[in-house]
Amino acid sequence: MAGSPSKKFEIPLGMPTVFDPSYKGVGAKAGLEMWRVEQLKVIKKAAADPCYQGSLYQGDTYIVLHTKVKGGSNLLEHHIYFWLGKDSSQDEQGVAAYKTVELDMSLGGAAVQHREVQGSESDEFLSLFKVLIYLEGGVATGFKHVDRDAFATRLLHIKGRRNVRVQPVPIKPESLNSGDVFILDTGRLVFQWNGKNASRVEKTKALEITKQIRDNERGGNASIVVIEEGSKDDDKDFWLKFGCPRPARIKSGDEGGNDEAIHGRTAEDAKLFRVSNAGGSMEAKEVVAKPLTRALLDTNDAFILDNGAAGIFVWVGKKANNEERLHSMKLASDFLAKNSRALSTPITRLVENGETPLFKGLFAGWLEAEALKGVQPLAGDGKPKFVKKDFDVVAMAAPAIKDAYVFPDKGNGKIEIWRVENFELAAWPQEMYGQFYSGDSFVMLYTYLVGDKENYIIYFWQGLLSSQDEKGASALWAKNIDDKYGGAPVQVRLVQNKETPHFFLLFKGKMIVHAGGKASGFKNRDDKDVYYGPGESRLFQVRGTDTSNTRAIQVACKAPSLNSTDVFLLETPKALYLWSGGGSSGDEREFAKGIAKTISAKEQVVVLEGKEPSDFWTALGGKTPYSSQKEPEVPSYPPRLFQASNNRGYFYVEEVFEFDQEDLIEDDVMLLDTYREVFVWIGKGANAEEKKKALETAVAYVKTDKSGRTVEGTVFVTVKQGAEPPNFTGHFFAWSFDKWSGGQSYEEMKKALVGGADLTTSVASELAKLSAVPKFSFAQLIVDPVPEGVDSANRENHLKDEEFQAVFGISRAQYNALPAWKKSNAKKKAGLY
């Protein structure tokens, strides 16, 4: 950062041939590994460092290696991000850029490189962390021991709904706006101030941050006060701590600025530039050809693909010379400067044959040859062949974790587990270690050695159906254990289905989540303990390829829970079936065998999909449709989920990475792209504008796809929350029918309708319904609930034309020309807010 050592960093000449010692053995397993530039050297950070939780210093630069399993295989792919804090020095940024190239070369030169700038991070980078927190200072300022009883008042601006940023801002009224959420941290009192136009989801996300401050930074010794702008909440103490009286006016959400600028750009708009130093100096010359095709990329050179505000790609051919390979990132930065572009524009560097789906999508007809072969039936039975790598028995003998892996250790430490029962901790039997209940919360102390020193991690795990008081008690007990050990442990909060790889590793591929649990001791004191014993049939879905990602979750014991791409364990009073879906891998089958021994001592009966005995279907209540994939997945195009919303005052779409059912936001519309089908999932709280624009976006999205698919050849399906069909739910691990549909499967709900009518509709038919805006009188629009078809957030759009002038005092055209904050005031005055 500014004020860093005067020593200057000079970029070495030529490609790196000697690699930093900290790079040895990295990237061998899925997960994150992080380095920070300190004194112009890269220092690898321990897994317990706060940077792994998204806490980054504004005065520093970081390198992040994300290793993940490539979709449809057991192969690993690497993404390297170098993040530049806004106060970091040019020298530190230069070190980060060069050391990123060095790390790439140490991994074989096939990694995808990303340059990330504070405040303009890509969705891919943000998805690596639950929340991104910008900390003031940097390594050059020195670091002090955290004293929970010493603190300075600070104001934090919470931005984003799914990928959350926490930005320190000046403590003054001008920092606030009605469209966002702010946290005033005064030490023993932590205020959350919710702008009147902030969405429910934003407030919920912000409350998670507020609780983290209380529990992690204050050790639970602080009170939380939530204030809703414009309500009757007493905000006297808030403004007293703020240091000034309540201002007469707070900036509107529009005046406060959007969370981020979203600019759509189609493949036709993208520009391609050839980069070469054949003439003695590096030059970028535009390739004038439309549409862009894969054949334009010459393996002997490097290219820049300019996709506007969405970012630029640097593509490096296999035979590009060393200077082009080494300086490609710098050339991209120079390209931005030369074209007067914002230096915060995202830059992604990739190599030939290592292209991402986003890059390929900007070229016409880019689709791997094997993906074009279509369905290849297996001999005899006509079932499709799934493109999944079978289990490799040699892999069982390989070391589970390499010494250089990002995990704190190899998972061989001491484990102590307690369950929250009536606000107290009850010791969990050792024979039950690794087995959890979705209706409970647990606290675990993990002790491991680093040299001769004991280190501690406190995990508090919260089941999806655990009560609020159980979750609160688990956090409190985690704090108490932390205090007992003098603040030495690292506390990690885990929510079911969002566990870390290290947590899975501790149970050696045998983690099981059962349904039910013990009744809460407070809010649900009248509830009864719920367990599903061996006298009843139970169904478990198994997913995972190694000990750091494998688990089994109990699901509804009915046929619609099955999924052709996974392995399931069905325990009946008489037998234990291991059901192997046609698309499941050998890895999953082997791990399922180990988990089956924990679930039941009964002899395992292996059943292949399509060869089930009648007793199997009887235990599931009969054979009914389930998610049975009729065509092979396209390996280069794994399922993708997008969130579509207009909560920021404009319509935008964001991709959700590594998604599950909890990522479906009830206030919004979600798009699930499975390549051959595009689902538009409509949450119950979605408004009319979101529905209409999301439906239009789904079609436009496929139109701009140059992989070879067409709108005519793609199936578009509209799905309503709580009525999801099997071909939709099959893309989510351990789908819960209880969450929205009262325990009924899609087929059961469909059967209850007269004539068994389908619950899904086509995108075209839904668009036709939404295109016509129904009109009502003023008297009809001021009542709740509003008439069917009315967007309650925009009632004025449904006001009859002949009444509009009288109600608002201006014409509809004049109203539509007003800025958002003036429209809001006009609606309040008219009584249509």
DODRENNU-221065 format. One line per field, with one value per residue (C-alpha): x, y, z. Coordinates in steps of 0.02 Angstrom, whole numbers, plus 50000, padded with zeros to 5 digits. Example, Ala and Ser with C-alpha at 12.3 -4.5 7.8 and 13.67 -1.06 7.14 Angstrom:
REM residues 2
px	50615|50684 .
py	49775|49947 .
pz	50390|50357 .
REM end
This chain:
REM residues 833
px	50000|50051|50198|50262|50451|50546|50619|50550|50491|50556|50469|50596|50638|50575|50458|50484|50582|50606|50447|50411|50434|50258|50188|50252|50111|49968|49810|49802|49629|49470|49468|49548|49730|49780|49936|49966|50104|50213|50376|50366|50358|50209|50169|50048|49913|49861|49686|49630|49675|49523|49561|49485|49321|49330|49414|49539|49643|49619|49806|49858|49857|49811|49826|49686|49697|49527|49539|49378|49317|49273|49090|49050|49222|49346|49472|49532|49531|49619|49567|49693|49631|49745|49650|49708|49657|49618|49764|49893|50052|50103|50248|50131|50015|50163|50219|50042|50029|50199|50178|50009|50097|50226|50091|50005|50167|50198|50026|50065|50011|49828|49747|49623|49689|49577|49623|49506|49497|49419|49240|49225|49248|49174|49031|49150|49267|49127|49054|49213|49164|49002|49037|49176|49236|49356|49470|49562|49752|49870|50027|50135|50034|50070|49940|49888|49811|49622|49558|49372|49357|49441|49351|49325|49156|49134|48997|48984|48890|48814|48801|48733|48604|48690|48872|48889|49021|49051|49129|49185|49116|49131|49020|48911|48729|48783|48845|48669|48538|48364|48403|48536|48575|48707|48786|48844|48964|48994|49063|48937|48794|48783|48648|48578|48494|48380|48340|48153|48179|48302|48232|48193|48333|48460|48404|48420|48594|48646|48580|48696|48842|48778|48771|48947|49011|48926|48978|49151|49219|49131|49128|48939|48957|48859|48678|48598|48473|48381|48305|48185|48193|48026|47952|47912|48073|48164|48321|48376|48525|48575|48593|48672|48809|48815|48868|48737|48550|48437|48448|48293|48318|48409|48470|48358|48417|48442|48548|48649|48696|48666|48757|48845|48821|48757|48784|48721|48820|48785|48907|48880|48949|49111|49272|49425|49604|49760|49911|50083|50262|50317|50358|50471|50343|50181|50031|49844|49755|49567|49509|49367|49254|49075|49018|49169|49219|49342|49444|49496|49602|49779|49878|50037|49975|49880|49711|49607|49418|49334|49162|49131|49091|49070|49260|49397|49473|49655|49673|49848|49882|49986|50125|50127|50302|50361|50348|50167|50128|50220|50155|49976|49899|50002|49951|49768|49793|49878|49733|49611|49716|49740|49553|49508|49421|49401|49553|49433|49364|49376|49516|49520|49669|49649|49748|49705|49598|49566|49424|49276|49092|49073|49215|49154|48980|49044|49095|48976|48963|49094|49045|49159|49144|49095|48950|48877|48867|48699|48627|48725|48618|48698|48695|48528|48431|48422|48470|48579|48763|48807|48972|49044|49211|49197|49275|49463|49513|49692|49630|49582|49764|49815|49845|49683|49766|49935|50040|50028|49839|49741|49652|49712|49768|49732|49579|49662|49641|49529|49342|49216|49033|48883|48702|48599|48460|48352|48483|48620|48754|48726|48875|48848|48888|49053|48972|48859|49001|48971|48783|48676|48491|48418|48307|48452|48605|48774|48937|49103|49277|49416|49592|49745|49931|50043|50215|50196|50063|49879|49762|49573|49426|49249|49119|48937|48826|48645|48518|48399|48250|48335|48239|48302|48333|48435|48539|48564|48614|48742|48824|48825|48903|49034|49079|49086|49205|49309|49323|49371|49522|49570|49509|49631|49504|49438|49247|49161|48972|48905|48731|48669|48716|48848|48981|49166|49274|49375|49215|49171|49349|49336|49208|49305|49166|49034|48940|48752|48611|48453|48280|48198|48280|48253|48120|48178|48175|48092|47995|47944|47930|47767|47847|47890|48054|48045|48148|48128|48179|48227|48046|48004|48074|48208|48287|48459|48536|48726|48836|49024|49186|49310|49319|49314|49144|49045|48889|48719|48557|48391|48256|48070|48041|47951|47997|48005|48157|48260|48382|48467|48633|48655|48661|48524|48511|48337|48317|48157|48111|48176|48316|48445|48446|48591|48509|48630|48562|48614|48718|48802|48990|49094|49156|48980|48941|49097|49065|48881|48937|49035|48891|48768|48863|48835|48650|48608|48686|48573|48655|48667|48567|48636|48498|48532|48411|48280|48308|48214|48114|47932|47971|48084|47941|47819|47932|47929|47739|47735|47830|47800|47902|48068|48216|48274|48393|48344|48494|48677|48739|48844|49012|49064|48896|48851|48688|48692|48577|48542|48448|48340|48279|48239|48264|48401|48286|48336|48326|48483|48537|48674|48744|48738|48883|48879|48693|48565|48381|48417|48482|48309|48253|48065|48059|48139|48139|48275|48335|48402|48493|48521|48571|48429|48300|48288|48177|48105|48069|47949|47955|47793|47857|47916|47834|47758|47904|48029|47922|47902|48083|48150|48043|48105|48284|48274|48236|48363|48496|48481|48474|48648|48720|48836|48869|48750|48585|48435|48279|48175|48275|48273|48130|48076|47975|47895|47896|47800|47873|47807|47760|47931|47934|48062|48166|48192|48219|48340|48473|48470|48548|48427|48275|48149|47964|47919|47997|47860|47738|47679|47771|47683|47782|47744|47650|47544|47495|47461|47351|47246|47200|47047|47105|47285|47327|47510|47575|47708|47677|47775|47872|47773|47605|47664|47732|47565|47478|47599|47601|47426|47423|47252|47173|47070|46988|47075|46955|47002|47189|47197|47137|47238|47253|47257|47157|47235|47362|47410|47592|47570|47737|47680|47492|47493|47529|47358|47261|47130|47188|47034|47073|47262|47263|47139|47233|47411|47380|47491|47476|47543|47679|47735|47736|47841|47971|47999|48153|48121|48122|47993|47883|47895|47840|47697|47634|47637|47541|47411|47393|47456|47620 .
py	50000|50181|50197|50021|49990|50100|49944|49933|49777|49746|49617|49480|49452|49291|49157|49095|48933|48929|48935|49005|48870|48902|48842|48665|48537|48662|48636|48449|48449|48550|48706|48877|48923|49104|49212|49394|49505|49555|49652|49612|49425|49307|49231|49085|49110|48974|48903|48988|49161|49278|49305|49134|49203|49352|49480|49572|49726|49875|49912|49739|49623|49439|49286|49158|48984|48901|48717|48630|48470|48494|48460|48284|48213|48189|48305|48461|48636|48789|48971|49098|49268|49412|49542|49723|49826|50008|50069|49940|50004|49982|49873|49757|49747|49705|49565|49493|49494|49413|49286|49238|49192|49096|49001|48961|48893|48786|48707|48669|48832|48787|48887|49027|49192|49332|49509|49576|49756|49807|49862|49787|49602|49472|49359|49211|49291|49347|49171|49106|49192|49203|49387|49503|49622|49764|49800|49964|49961|49830|49732|49888|49962|49813|49706|49702|49567|49580|49642|49607|49746|49880|49949|50106|50162|50123|50132|49988|49993|49825|49801|49655|49520|49355|49406|49529|49665|49757|49928|50050|50225|50393|50413|50552|50563|50586|50406|50337|50305|50231|50090|50000|49933|50005|49941|50063|49967|50058|49911|49853|49914|49862|49953|49889|50031|49968|50091|50098|50035|49896|49723|49588|49480|49621|49649|49464|49455|49610|49535|49387|49510|49601|49436|49393|49556|49518|49336|49336|49509|49542|49363|49375|49519|49651|49698|49715|49853|49849|50011|50024|50194|50281|50166|50205|50122|50226|50285|50413|50308|50275|50460|50492|50365|50432|50598|50710|50741|50649|50739|50812|50704|50542|50513|50402|50234|50308|50449|50324|50235|50059|49914|49888|49935|49791|49806|49671|49634|49507|49402|49515|49664|49581|49633|49524|49589|49494|49525|49499|49559|49499|49679|49704|49782|49720|49773|49737|49738|49711|49556|49620|49470|49432|49321|49274|49092|48977|48968|49151|49107|49070|48951|49052|49214|49291|49378|49503|49482|49644|49614|49793|49831|49644|49629|49576|49405|49371|49209|49135|49009|48853|48913|49095|49152|49174|49364|49357|49229|49323|49498|49456|49525|49686|49704|49690|49829|49937|49901|49971|50128|50158|50144|50257|50113|50098|50012|49914|49821|49633|49542|49353|49264|49089|48972|48871|48719|48794|48909|48942|48926|49117|49140|49003|49077|49230|49126|49051|48862|48828|48658|48509|48370|48240|48350|48346|48157|48152|48003|47842|47695|47558|47386|47299|47408|47570|47674|47825|47822|47955|48046|48016|47943|47775|47737|47713|47583|47648|47813|47723|47693|47873|47987|48070|48239|48303|48399|48562|48560|48710|48614|48650|48468|48294|48272|48156|48267|48246|48273|48315|48341|48405|48427|48576|48510|48631|48768|48657|48551|48363|48252|48161|47974|47937|47799|47935|48050|48102|48079|48235|48279|48415|48475|48502|48610|48540|48609|48524|48557|48498|48491|48465|48489|48608|48554|48531|48665|48624|48719|48724|48744|48763|48711|48749|48658|48711|48597|48674|48636|48681|48813|48991|48968|48810|48903|49047|48929|48843|49012|49057|48891|48910|49077|49001|48864|48996|49094|48936|48918|49100|49152|49034|48932|48981|48983|48919|48927|48794|48782|48615|48590|48729|48633|48656|48517|48503|48467|48326|48260|48236|48097|48007|48005|47942|48099|48070|48194|48112|48187|48242|48292|48339|48468|48643|48697|48866|48924|48747|48676|48592|48502|48319|48239|48170|48022|47895|47726|47564|47503|47622|47635|47769|47841|47924|48014|47994|48114|48142|48086|48091|48108|48298|48312|48151|48145|48061|48155|48077|48127|48094|47908|47915|47882|48067|48087|47974|48046|47948|48037|47982|47832|47804|47692|47625|47538|47440|47330|47181|47242|47377|47422|47514|47590|47645|47773|47754|47913|47882|47859|47719|47838|47868|47683|47643|47780|47728|47552|47624|47736|47590|47497|47645|47658|47475|47305|47226|47144|47264|47224|47316|47368|47445|47573|47484|47317|47355|47217|47249|47265|47414|47513|47457|47534|47698|47701|47643|47681|47860|47978|48043|48139|48015|48096|48043|48121|48131|48291|48404|48400|48577|48650|48598|48664|48849|48947|49133|49254|49384|49534|49719|49754|49880|49989|49907|49731|49625|49443|49362|49187|49078|48957|48786|48806|48710|48729|48864|48976|48991|49162|49174|49360|49338|49239|49110|49040|48862|48821|48635|48666|48570|48645|48819|48832|48997|48972|49102|49138|49181|49355|49398|49551|49565|49660|49529|49389|49471|49523|49356|49264|49379|49360|49170|49174|49313|49217|49066|49177|49247|49074|49025|48846|48775|48768|48867|48940|48820|48671|48723|48682|48832|48788|48902|48828|48899|48892|48737|48648|48597|48447|48305|48365|48527|48458|48328|48464|48503|48388|48321|48419|48445|48428|48493|48664|48733|48599|48527|48363|48327|48282|48361|48206|48202|48384|48356|48206|48311|48430|48393|48286|48285|48449|48494|48621|48692|48808|48867|49030|49092|49070|49157|49302|49321|49334|49464|49571|49635|49748|49735|49902|49939|50086|50183|50109|49932|49966|50039|49880|49729|49602|49683|49608|49461|49512|49673|49707|49772|49866|49962|49984|50146|50046|49964|50125|50162|50295|50402|50413|50436|50627|50654|50544|50605|50780|50743|50633|50456|50510|50649|50527|50400|50535|50568|50500|50351|50449|50574|50431|50356|50519|50539|50363|50396|50557|50471|50325|50195|50154 .
pz	50000|49997|50115|50074|50069|49947|49869|49691|49603|49428|49318|49277|49096|49016|49080|49258|49270|49458|49561|49732|49867|49932|49764|49789|49789|49778|49674|49709|49788|49770|49878|49905|49935|49966|49967|50014|49948|50096|50075|49888|49921|49915|50084|50090|50221|50342|50320|50482|50416|50401|50216|50181|50250|50132|50247|50134|50175|50060|50063|50005|49855|49864|49752|49765|49689|49667|49624|49577|49497|49314|49280|49220|49267|49408|49326|49416|49343|49414|49423|49487|49545|49592|49692|49701|49852|49814|49922|49866|49785|49603|49660|49756|49607|49494|49611|49615|49425|49396|49535|49462|49299|49400|49494|49328|49255|49410|49380|49198|49117|49090|49231|49198|49267|49331|49381|49515|49574|49740|49716|49541|49578|49461|49514|49504|49631|49747|49747|49830|49992|50090|50115|50057|50193|50154|50301|50321|50319|50255|50291|50288|50434|50546|50634|50815|50922|50917|51084|51101|51230|51123|50972|50870|50807|50621|50489|50367|50202|50154|49965|49867|49898|49862|49845|49988|50006|50170|50141|50279|50244|50333|50486|50420|50362|50181|50181|50209|50076|50080|49959|50062|50235|50352|50513|50647|50758|50922|51019|51147|51036|50854|50756|50591|50497|50358|50220|50184|50006|50050|50008|50134|50065|50085|50265|50303|50228|50326|50488|50462|50456|50610|50705|50647|50720|50885|50895|50814|50851|51018|51079|51097|51221|51124|51092|50920|50881|50714|50651|50504|50418|50422|50556|50737|50796|50927|50839|50969|51026|50846|50806|50976|50936|50758|50832|50751|50752|50631|50462|50383|50228|50185|50007|49902|49838|49664|49734|49833|49672|49611|49690|49525|49344|49238|49053|48938|48783|48646|48549|48398|48496|48551|48465|48436|48429|48377|48489|48415|48433|48262|48213|48364|48482|48555|48451|48455|48287|48270|48178|48070|48047|48097|48170|48275|48253|48336|48175|48198|48349|48289|48400|48362|48440|48584|48566|48664|48661|48712|48787|48842|49024|49055|49042|48923|48892|48849|48749|48731|48593|48627|48511|48565|48609|48787|48786|48729|48864|49002|48965|48911|49072|49061|48880|48932|49060|48929|48811|48940|48965|48778|48747|48895|48984|49172|49246|49357|49204|49239|49147|49123|49046|48976|48867|48713|48758|48930|48880|48994|48941|48950|48826|48709|48710|48616|48465|48338|48339|48473|48540|48573|48445|48575|48630|48454|48442|48529|48620|48608|48670|48770|48692|48710|48831|48733|48887|48856|48895|49025|49007|49181|49228|49314|49483|49476|49607|49603|49675|49837|49875|49846|49997|50051|50077|50021|50145|50048|50037|50099|50237|50415|50429|50363|50471|50598|50752|50903|50884|51021|50974|51072|51023|51082|51194|51295|51276|51349|51267|51276|51235|51069|51075|50987|50885|50812|50760|50580|50596|50612|50612|50501|50644|50765|50795|50847|50915|50880|50949|50835|50908|50798|50810|50714|50770|50957|50976|50993|50876|50886|50770|50838|50711|50752|50627|50603|50519|50394|50507|50670|50769|50791|50977|50943|50815|50936|51076|50962|50926|51111|51161|51025|51102|51277|51219|51130|51293|51388|51274|51288|51116|51029|50926|50756|50752|50595|50572|50454|50381|50316|50132|50143|50239|50205|50129|50291|50388|50268|50280|50468|50440|50303|50174|50297|50346|50359|50388|50454|50449|50611|50774|50955|50997|51040|51221|51199|51047|51003|51178|51132|50988|51004|50962|50786|50729|50592|50660|50576|50583|50442|50267|50244|50087|50079|49931|49916|49821|49816|49734|49880|50069|50061|49975|50007|50116|50124|50161|50206|50083|50066|50049|49883|49702|49648|49763|49649|49524|49385|49412|49594|49711|49842|49995|50033|50201|50226|50375|50275|50162|50123|49938|49856|49703|49568|49445|49264|49273|49442|49452|49524|49659|49722|49725|49826|49953|49965|50014|50161|50215|50202|50339|50456|50417|50437|50473|50343|50193|50047|49891|49739|49619|49448|49379|49276|49365|49528|49616|49659|49846|49804|49727|49862|49996|49897|49886|49706|49547|49491|49379|49445|49374|49243|49119|48944|48858|48909|48989|48878|48970|48922|48975|49153|49228|49272|49387|49374|49487|49399|49497|49490|49675|49637|49535|49371|49304|49318|49309|49416|49406|49562|49580|49665|49695|49797|49840|49971|49830|49753|49816|49844|49803|49632|49471|49438|49272|49267|49106|49079|48897|48815|48933|49009|49163|49224|49410|49480|49666|49756|49797|49621|49545|49371|49295|49355|49284|49114|49093|49155|49028|48890|48951|48944|48758|48722|48819|48705|48550|48591|48624|48481|48537|48408|48500|48440|48516|48412|48475|48659|48776|48883|49040|49170|49346|49495|49671|49759|49596|49530|49411|49426|49278|49376|49553|49488|49468|49656|49785|49918|49859|50000|49955|50128|50098|49984|49930|50095|50068|49903|49749|49581|49522|49680|49658|49474|49510|49631|49491|49385|49240|49301|49214|49201|49329|49215|49068|48918|48922|48771|48857|49015|48915|48828|48997|49063|48907|48940|49095|49180|49231|49387|49474|49611|49740|49688|49697|49873|49958|50013|49942|49771|49626|49536|49405|49494|49538|49716|49708|49553|49575|49475|49317|49338|49368|49235|49112|49140|49328|49320|49294|49435|49559|49523|49456|49305|49151|49145|49022|49140|49285|49189|49154|49340|49432|49546|49709|49643|49583|49757|49838|49713|49750|49937|49916|49807|49927|49803|49889 .
REM end
